[in-house]
Amino acid sequence: MTRSLRVAVIVTGLLLFGSLISELQAMIVTVLPWYQSFYD
């Protein structure tokens, strides 16, 4: 029981982490061209 609970927590954390990374990637892709044009 405790071990399966730990596995569930780890899987949930990894899913949250993955969605966070994809959000960050989308944000970077959106901001980067604006950032470069700002510094040109």
DRENTORKOL-3810 file (N, C-alpha, C; in nm, 4 decimals):
REM DRENTORKOL-3810
@n.u->0.0837; n.v->-0.1195; n.w->0.0000; ca.u->0.0000; ca.v->0.0000; ca.w->0.0000; c.u->0.0879; c.v->0.1255; c.w->0.0000
@n.u->0.1821; n.v->0.1299; n.w->0.0922; ca.u->0.2671; ca.v->0.2488; ca.w->0.1027; c.u->0.3532; c.v->0.2655; c.w->-0.0217
@n.u->0.4021; n.v->0.1515; n.w->-0.0743; ca.u->0.4884; ca.v->0.1578; ca.w->-0.1915; c.u->0.4107; c.v->0.2050; c.w->-0.3144
@n.u->0.2890; n.v->0.1534; n.w->-0.3326; ca.u->0.2080; ca.v->0.1958; ca.w->-0.4476; c.u->0.1690; c.v->0.3429; c.w->-0.4339
@n.u->0.1456; n.v->0.3865; n.w->-0.3123; ca.u->0.1144; ca.v->0.5273; ca.w->-0.2877; c.u->0.2324; c.v->0.6156; c.w->-0.3275
@n.u->0.3526; n.v->0.5713; n.w->-0.2897; ca.u->0.4737; ca.v->0.6459; ca.w->-0.3250; c.u->0.4909; c.v->0.6528; c.w->-0.4762
@n.u->0.4663; n.v->0.5398; n.w->-0.5439; ca.u->0.4751; ca.v->0.5370; ca.w->-0.6898; c.u->0.3731; c.v->0.6334; c.w->-0.7512
@n.u->0.2519; n.v->0.6355; n.w->-0.6963; ca.u->0.1488; ca.v->0.7264; ca.w->-0.7478; c.u->0.1910; c.v->0.8720; c.w->-0.7304
@n.u->0.2502; n.v->0.9041; n.w->-0.6162; ca.u->0.2967; ca.v->1.0405; ca.w->-0.5903; c.u->0.4080; c.v->1.0787; c.w->-0.6880
@n.u->0.5011; n.v->0.9858; n.w->-0.7131; ca.u->0.6114; ca.v->1.0121; ca.w->-0.8056; c.u->0.5583; c.v->1.0334; c.w->-0.9475
@n.u->0.4658; n.v->0.9487; n.w->-0.9898; ca.u->0.4085; ca.v->0.9619; ca.w->-1.1246; c.u->0.3354; c.v->1.0953; c.w->-1.1390
@n.u->0.2585; n.v->1.1330; n.w->-1.0367; ca.u->0.1866; ca.v->1.2610; ca.w->-1.0405; c.u->0.2846; c.v->1.3772; c.w->-1.0472
@n.u->0.3915; n.v->1.3697; n.w->-0.9692; ca.u->0.4928; ca.v->1.4742; ca.w->-0.9710; c.u->0.5600; c.v->1.4863; c.w->-1.1070
@n.u->0.5903; n.v->1.3716; n.w->-1.1688; ca.u->0.6527; ca.v->1.3735; ca.w->-1.3007; c.u->0.5592; c.v->1.4334; c.w->-1.4049
@n.u->0.4307; n.v->1.3998; n.w->-1.3973; ca.u->0.3335; ca.v->1.4567; ca.w->-1.4912; c.u->0.3230; c.v->1.6079; c.w->-1.4743
@n.u->0.3171; n.v->1.6530; n.w->-1.3489; ca.u->0.3120; ca.v->1.7967; ca.w->-1.3216; c.u->0.4380; c.v->1.8654; c.w->-1.3716
@n.u->0.5529; n.v->1.8030; n.w->-1.3482; ca.u->0.6816; ca.v->1.8572; ca.w->-1.3913; c.u->0.6876; c.v->1.8675; c.w->-1.5437
@n.u->0.6383; n.v->1.7633; n.w->-1.6120; ca.u->0.6374; ca.v->1.7636; ca.w->-1.7584; c.u->0.5481; c.v->1.8731; c.w->-1.8146
@n.u->0.4307; n.v->1.8914; n.w->-1.7553; ca.u->0.3413; ca.v->1.9968; ca.w->-1.8031; c.u->0.4014; c.v->2.1341; c.w->-1.7761
@n.u->0.4706; n.v->2.1464; n.w->-1.6623; ca.u->0.5378; ca.v->2.2726; ca.w->-1.6294; c.u->0.6465; c.v->2.3041; c.w->-1.7315
@n.u->0.7237; n.v->2.2028; n.w->-1.7705; ca.u->0.8309; ca.v->2.2214; ca.w->-1.8686; c.u->0.7727; c.v->2.2593; c.w->-2.0045
@n.u->0.6635; n.v->2.1956; n.w->-2.0448; ca.u->0.6034; ca.v->2.2302; ca.w->-2.1739; c.u->0.5484; c.v->2.3724; c.w->-2.1717
@n.u->0.4916; n.v->2.4141; n.w->-2.0578; ca.u->0.4463; ca.v->2.5522; ca.w->-2.0427; c.u->0.5631; c.v->2.6497; c.w->-2.0557
@n.u->0.6736; n.v->2.6167; n.w->-1.9892; ca.u->0.7930; ca.v->2.7016; ca.w->-1.9963; c.u->0.8466; c.v->2.7098; c.w->-2.1386
@n.u->0.8489; n.v->2.5956; n.w->-2.2094; ca.u->0.8964; ca.v->2.5945; ca.w->-2.3473; c.u->0.8081; c.v->2.6826; c.w->-2.4355
@n.u->0.6770; n.v->2.6727; n.w->-2.4173; ca.u->0.5850; ca.v->2.7561; ca.w->-2.4953; c.u->0.6084; c.v->2.9045; c.w->-2.4655
@n.u->0.6299; n.v->2.9363; n.w->-2.3382; ca.u->0.6544; ca.v->3.0744; ca.w->-2.2979; c.u->0.7846; c.v->3.1263; c.w->-2.3586
@n.u->0.8902; n.v->3.0428; n.w->-2.3553; ca.u->1.0205; ca.v->3.0811; ca.w->-2.4110; c.u->1.0089; c.v->3.1035; c.w->-2.5621
@n.u->0.9402; n.v->3.0139; n.w->-2.6296; ca.u->0.9227; ca.v->3.0261; ca.w->-2.7753; c.u->0.8457; c.v->3.1532; c.w->-2.8097
@n.u->0.7504; n.v->3.1904; n.w->-2.7235; ca.u->0.6723; ca.v->3.3116; ca.w->-2.7477; c.u->0.7541; c.v->3.4370; c.w->-2.7202
@n.u->0.8341; n.v->3.4343; n.w->-2.6138; ca.u->0.9042; ca.v->3.5547; ca.w->-2.5669; c.u->1.0344; c.v->3.5797; c.w->-2.6430
@n.u->1.1006; n.v->3.4716; n.w->-2.6863; ca.u->1.2341; ca.v->3.4831; ca.w->-2.7438; c.u->1.2425; c.v->3.5750; c.w->-2.8655
@n.u->1.1558; n.v->3.5635; n.w->-2.9671; ca.u->1.1653; ca.v->3.6551; ca.w->-3.0830; c.u->1.1449; c.v->3.8017; c.w->-3.0422
@n.u->1.0507; n.v->3.8256; n.w->-2.9504; ca.u->1.0271; ca.v->3.9607; ca.w->-2.9004; c.u->1.1509; c.v->4.0131; c.w->-2.8278
@n.u->1.2125; n.v->3.9265; n.w->-2.7504; ca.u->1.3337; ca.v->3.9608; ca.w->-2.6756; c.u->1.4472; c.v->3.9978; c.w->-2.7713
@n.u->1.4636; n.v->3.9169; n.w->-2.8779; ca.u->1.5695; ca.v->3.9436; ca.w->-2.9751; c.u->1.5420; c.v->4.0727; c.w->-3.0518
@n.u->1.4183; n.v->4.0961; n.w->-3.0903; ca.u->1.3857; ca.v->4.2189; ca.w->-3.1628; c.u->1.4032; c.v->4.3410; c.w->-3.0722
@n.u->1.3818; n.v->4.3214; n.w->-2.9436; ca.u->1.4004; ca.v->4.4294; ca.w->-2.8460; c.u->1.5470; c.v->4.4706; c.w->-2.8375
@n.u->1.6378; n.v->4.3741; n.w->-2.8558; ca.u->1.7808; ca.v->4.4024; ca.w->-2.8422; c.u->1.8505; c.v->4.4337; c.w->-2.9747
@n.u->1.7771; n.v->4.4271; n.w->-3.0857; ca.u->1.8396; ca.v->4.4573; ca.w->-3.2147; c.u->1.8551; c.v->4.6063; c.w->-3.2376
END
